[in-house]
Amino acid sequence: MGKPVSDYTAEDISKLTSINFESAYNISVLAHPLLKASPNASIVFISSVAGILPVAFAPIYGANKGAMNHLAKYLACDWAGDNIRVNTIAPGVIKTPLSEQFFDEKDERLKETINRTPLRRLGQPKEVSATVAFLCLPAASYLTGQIICVDGGMTVNGLNFPK
C-alpha cells in the first residue's frame, strides 16, 4: 500500500492477492459442503470502497477487493440452487486501530476523506457489523449478489464533491 502501481513487486502483488482475494475464495470453497447442508446459508465478504472507486494509495488492494466483489456475484448465481446467498459489504473509512495508523487528527487526508463523505464522519465498526448481522438474518433472505457500501455516502458522492 502507499506506492504507485509500477512500484509493486510480484511478491507484493502475490501477498496482497493471497490476503485480500484468495483467502475469501478458498474459505468459501472449503465451506461450501457445510453451507449447502444448511437450509438458509449466507456468506458475507468484507470488501472495501477501494474495490468500487479508485483509491490513490491502494491500487493493488483495490483491485483485489474489486475481484472479491465480482466473485461474490458469481458465487451468488452459482450457489443459489444450494440455498447459499453471497453478498459483499464495502466499508468506507471505518474508525479502527488500523485506520488510525494511516490518519491522525491533523492529517489533511483525514479532513479530505470526511469532506468527501456526505455524512461528514468516519464509520464505526458497529455499523459494519450490524450490516453483516442483517445480511445473515431471514429478513435478508431475498438479497444475494449485492455489494452494500457502508461508507457514509462516499461512493454515491463519487469522491468529486467536497464541501
N, C-alpha and C positions, 0 to 999 in steps of 0.2 A: 504494500500500500504506500501511497505517497510519492510515486515517481511516474515519469512518462512511460507510456506503453512500450516503447522501444528499449527501455532500460531493464525490463523484466527478463530474467534468465529463464531457460527451460525448467530449471529446478524451482524457481519461484512459481511459475505457472503450474507445474505439477503439484506443488504443495497446496497452493490456493484452490486448485480444482479438486484435489482429494478432500480438503476440509469442507469446501462450500458447495460442492455438487455431488461428487461420487459417494460421500457418506449418506446423503439423502436417498440416492438411488439404491445403494447397497442395503440399507436398513429396510427400505420398502420391499425390495425383492425378498429379503430374508423373512420379513414379517408376513408376506402375502398369504402363505398357507394358514397361519393363525387368524389373520383378519378375514379370510374367506370363510372360516368356520363360524364367524360371528354374524348374527342377522342384521347388524347395523354398524359396520366398521367405518372409521374415519381416520384419514391421515391428514395432518396439518403441517405443511412445511413452513419454516420461518425463512423468508427471503429478505428483501430489502428494497427500498425505493431505488437504490442503485441498479437494480435489475430491470427497472422500468424507464428511468431517466439517467442519462449520463452524469456521473459524479466525477469531477476532475481528479480527485485524489484517490479514486478506487476503480480504475478501469478493468482490471482482471477480476477483482471481486465482483463488480457489477455484471460482467459478462457471465460469470458462473451463476450468479443469482438469476439472471435472465434465463439461463439454461434450466435452472430449477423450476422457474415459473412455467416454462414450456413442458418440462417433464410432468408437472402436476396436471396440466391439461391433457396430456397424452394418457397418463395413468387413469384420470377420471373417466375418459372414454373407454379405455381398455378394460378396466376393472369394475365398471358399473354393473355388469352382469353378475359379478361376485358380491354385490351389495357393499362395495367399498367406495366411499366418497373420498375424493382427494381435493384439497384446497390449499391455498397459499396465503400467508399473511406477509405483507411487505411493509415493515415498520419504517417510519422516518427516523429522525434522530430521537432516540429514547435516552432519558437521563439514567445512565448506568455507570458503574465504575469504569467500564471500558470507554464509553463516550467521554467521560470526564478526563481521560488521558489525552484526548485529542483537543478538547476545548477547555479553556479556563474562562472565568467570568469576564476577563478583559479582552478576550480573543475576538478579533474582527470577524473571523469565520463563524463564531457562535452568534454574534449580532446579525450577520448577514443571513444565517440559517433561520433565525427567529423572524427576521423581517420578511423572508420569503415564505413563511408558513402562515396561512391565514389566521389560525388560532393564536398566533404570536407567543408560542411557548414550545418547549421540548415535551415529548411524550413521557408518560410514566410507565414503568414496567407492568403495572396492574392493568393498564389499558390494552396492552398486547395480550396478557394472559387471559383477560376477560373475553377477548375475541376468540382465542383458542378454545376456551371453555364453550362458548356459544356454538362454534363450528362442530363440536363433538356432541352436542345435545340433539335430541329428537326434533327440537324446534328448527334445526337447520337441515332436516332430512332431505330437502329438495335442492340443496346447494352442493354443487360439485364442479370442479374445474375452474373455480374462481380465484382471482387474486384480489384480496382485500387489503387496501392500503390504510394502515393505521398511522397516519402521518400529519394530522392536523390540517389537512388540505394541501400539503406541499405539492403533490403530483398534479392536482387539478389546477394549481396556480402555475404550473409549468416552469417554476424557477425563474419566471420572467418578470414578475410584477412586484418588486419591493415597494414597501410603503413607508 
